[in-house]
Amino acid sequence: MAVRLSVVMVHSTPATSAAERVAQGVVGELIGLSGIDLILVAPLDSLSESSTDWLTLSSLGGDIAVLDWRLTEVMHESLKRIGIEGSRTRHAADAESPADAESPADAESPADAESPADAMNSDVQSRKLYLFNLAEFTTAEAVISSLTKLNEARAVRTFSLAPIVNRPGAGESGQVSERGQAGGSGVASEVASGIPSIATPAGNARTQAVANAETSSRQSAAGSSAQEQAAPPARRASSVSDPEDQDLDALIDQLDQLDP
């Protein structure tokens, strides 16, 4: 959507014929120009609060570009005199404009309450005024080009990049991964040591069951080992007695052979 700009052209008699041609060319070009709302008013100092032109200017919202045949400082004073508030804003055709003044809305404390009427007044006072001295232009095309570039610049939105913070998604996945690793290590340590793990409340029941099963398995293994340790002495006794009996029989046989 195009950004619109209200252009107020002060209708007065130019000093020269060349200036009159510039004024006629500007009006002809601005009528129907995209993004421009043209308003023709009488000289600013002649406006009263009961005049139609003053009511028209008072009803305008947003930024305003004012085209007059006078110095920009004089234009700004005339606008303030008739109650048209705004901050004179620097642009290509008004490079001598001072820096933008701080708007009352920006200076107000956040704790202060603001009524709808005060909010409307703040919006009006914080709007920007782009002042053009037509006496500095020699052609209508130059005026139209300056207004077009100004409106295009207003359409560009600028913003600052905040410092990059840890992404919530990455942080959450990291926490989930850490919790998963902690749970896995708790189960492994419990299986190895037989001591119940306190990694997570949700896993206590499962890890306790694993620990009980591991304890029962170790007790069964210990009983089998004790039986195996008790069995070898008997086998060793039988293995020792068998060779002695064979040697005794062989000795008796030899004695029988030697006996006449």
VOGU-3710 file (C-alpha; in Angstrom, 3 decimals, decimal comma):
1> mavrlsvvmv> 0,000/0,000/0,000  1,375/3,409/-1,047  2,168/5,937/1,683  0,115/9,075/1,162  1,326/12,622/1,737  -0,861/15,702/2,129  0,593/18,529/0,021  -0,645/22,014/0,891  0,074/24,555/-1,825  -0,378/28,173/-0,853
11> hstpatsaae> -2,205/29,907/-3,702  -0,763/33,373/-4,182  0,161/35,585/-7,112  3,739/34,787/-8,205  6,158/37,664/-8,625  7,119/36,791/-12,215  5,603/35,073/-15,211  8,183/32,303/-14,950  7,156/31,674/-11,350  3,509/31,637/-12,444
21> rvaqgvvgel> 4,289/28,928/-15,023  6,052/26,901/-12,311  3,006/27,201/-10,055  0,591/26,167/-12,799  2,812/23,227/-13,762  3,064/22,047/-10,141  -0,720/22,111/-9,675  -1,294/20,303/-12,960  1,223/17,564/-12,119  0,121/17,045/-8,511
31> iglsgidlil> -3,535/16,529/-9,386  -3,995/12,770/-9,581  -0,360/11,977/-8,694  -0,096/8,639/-6,909  0,322/8,938/-3,139  -0,303/12,729/-3,119  -3,346/14,544/-1,739  -3,277/18,150/-3,025  -4,899/20,936/-0,998  -4,990/24,545/-2,271
41> vapldslses> -5,281/27,258/0,385  -5,090/31,017/0,552  -2,006/32,741/1,992  -1,410/31,394/5,494  -1,370/34,752/7,254  -4,842/35,561/5,895  -6,536/32,486/7,370  -8,911/32,826/10,299  -10,444/30,139/12,485  -13,767/30,575/10,738
51> stdwltlssl> -12,373/30,164/7,218  -12,824/27,010/5,185  -9,110/26,763/4,469  -8,260/26,866/8,179  -10,830/24,140/8,921  -9,348/22,049/6,104  -5,812/22,392/7,466  -6,973/21,622/11,004  -8,615/18,395/9,867  -5,481/17,040/8,219
61> ggdiavldwr> -3,801/14,096/9,931  -0,313/12,761/9,450  2,661/14,471/7,823  2,189/17,570/5,669  4,251/19,128/2,874  3,723/22,876/2,490  4,597/24,712/-0,740  4,845/28,503/-0,539  6,776/31,337/-2,132  8,354/32,390/1,157
71> ltevmheslk> 11,285/31,289/3,265  10,767/28,045/5,156  11,348/29,761/8,514  8,585/32,248/7,752  6,255/29,448/6,653  6,848/27,568/9,886  6,043/30,641/11,988  2,839/31,244/10,019  1,744/27,640/10,526  2,310/27,852/14,277
81> rigiegsrtr> 0,455/31,163/14,395  -2,699/29,637/12,939  -2,435/26,545/15,154  -1,017/23,992/12,681  1,450/22,141/14,885  4,233/19,845/13,727  7,970/19,294/13,710  9,858/20,966/10,877  11,738/18,074/9,280  14,881/18,227/7,191
91> haadaespad> 14,729/17,013/3,586  16,554/17,594/0,286  14,788/20,912/-0,433  15,156/22,149/3,175  18,650/21,076/4,146  19,031/24,028/6,537  16,234/22,765/8,750  17,278/22,162/12,380  17,244/18,656/13,830  13,846/17,214/14,612
101> aespadaesp> 12,562/18,238/18,023  11,509/15,563/20,500  7,792/15,027/20,320  5,680/15,376/23,487  4,571/11,737/23,127  8,179/10,544/23,296  9,025/12,785/26,231  6,013/11,723/28,289  6,528/9,284/31,128  5,008/5,821/30,525
111> adaespadam> 3,304/6,037/33,923  1,280/9,115/32,909  -2,267/8,354/31,832  -3,342/9,799/28,494  -6,885/10,566/27,456  -8,090/10,088/23,842  -8,057/13,870/23,338  -4,480/14,080/24,621  -3,472/11,210/22,342  -4,934/13,032/19,338
121> nsdvqsrkly> -3,084/16,218/20,269  0,161/14,271/20,669  -0,235/12,733/17,213  -0,811/16,168/15,683  2,116/17,760/17,473  4,484/14,902/16,617  3,729/14,926/12,882  6,356/16,104/10,439  6,198/19,278/8,355  8,113/19,301/5,063
131> lfnlaeftta> 8,466/22,906/3,923  9,237/23,869/0,308  10,202/27,361/-0,853  9,003/27,448/-4,467  11,195/30,466/-5,161  14,208/28,111/-5,118  12,852/25,999/-8,021  13,063/26,969/-11,667  10,838/24,243/-13,136  7,717/22,418/-12,099
141> eavissltkl> 9,428/19,094/-12,862  12,033/19,790/-10,159  9,307/20,359/-7,571  7,452/17,180/-8,556  10,684/15,159/-8,483  11,540/16,431/-4,998  8,079/15,573/-3,663  8,144/12,124/-5,263  11,540/11,273/-3,774  10,394/12,516/-0,379
151> nearavrtfs> 7,307/10,312/-0,420  9,332/7,297/-1,563  11,772/7,855/1,303  8,849/7,976/3,743  7,636/4,620/2,453  10,896/2,933/3,486  10,691/1,540/7,004  13,923/1,234/8,956  14,512/-0,801/12,113  17,418/-1,861/14,293
161> lapivnrpga> 18,485/-5,449/14,798  18,516/-6,505/18,442  21,374/-8,712/19,685  20,806/-12,330/18,753  19,754/-14,310/21,806  19,685/-18,093/22,214  16,813/-19,430/20,191  14,016/-20,943/22,319  13,842/-23,993/20,066  17,545/-24,731/20,376
171> gesgqvserg> 17,479/-24,192/24,144  14,507/-26,453/24,645  15,985/-29,223/22,503  19,241/-28,915/24,407  17,424/-29,207/27,715  15,475/-32,211/26,480  18,704/-33,831/25,300  20,367/-33,158/28,642  17,411/-34,608/30,506  17,494/-37,682/28,258
181> qaggsgvase> 21,212/-38,166/28,865  20,750/-37,703/32,587  17,982/-40,308/32,657  20,033/-42,788/30,621  23,117/-42,366/32,776  21,018/-42,804/35,921  19,686/-46,170/34,696  23,142/-47,344/33,643  24,697/-46,384/36,965  21,871/-48,104/38,819
191> vasgipsiat> 22,365/-51,344/36,888  26,102/-51,281/37,554  25,983/-50,438/41,253  22,594/-51,701/42,425  21,928/-48,349/44,106  18,639/-46,691/43,061  19,148/-43,619/40,920  17,552/-40,233/41,668  17,881/-38,902/38,119  14,213/-38,084/37,515
201> pagnartqav> 10,988/-38,697/39,500  9,303/-40,255/36,464  12,018/-42,904/36,124  12,245/-43,915/39,813  9,738/-46,761/39,535  11,365/-48,210/36,447  14,887/-47,916/37,817  13,786/-49,462/41,151  12,420/-52,485/39,277  15,653/-52,801/37,330
211> anaetssrqs> 17,648/-52,623/40,572  15,534/-55,331/42,262  15,923/-57,637/39,254  19,666/-57,052/39,214  19,945/-57,778/42,961  18,023/-61,051/42,604  20,226/-62,071/39,696  23,393/-61,408/41,668  22,058/-63,389/44,660  21,308/-66,395/42,401
221> aagssaqeqa> 24,745/-66,146/40,863  26,324/-65,987/44,320  24,473/-69,164/45,391  25,595/-71,067/42,307  29,173/-69,920/42,846  29,124/-71,160/46,445  27,908/-74,570/45,351  30,624/-74,789/42,698  33,273/-73,826/45,252  32,067/-76,554/47,641
231> apparrassv> 32,073/-79,279/44,974  35,768/-79,311/43,876  37,235/-80,686/47,203  35,285/-83,946/46,784  36,377/-84,256/43,194  39,957/-83,559/44,238  39,722/-86,257/46,960  38,486/-88,838/44,473  41,104/-87,858/41,970  43,809/-88,243/44,620
241> sdpedqdlda> 42,562/-91,605/45,972  42,382/-93,292/42,593  46,138/-93,093/41,785  47,099/-94,245/45,342  44,952/-97,363/44,987  46,584/-98,149/41,676  50,067/-97,756/43,143  49,199/-100,020/46,115  47,907/-102,752/43,788  51,061/-102,546/41,706
251> lidqldqldp> 53,238/-102,873/44,843  51,320/-105,936/46,017  51,767/-107,545/42,606  55,504/-106,938/42,733  55,735/-108,461/46,213  53,832/-111,527/45,059  56,296/-112,000/42,230  59,291/-111,775/44,566  57,844/-114,262/47,096  59,240/-117,793/46,340
//
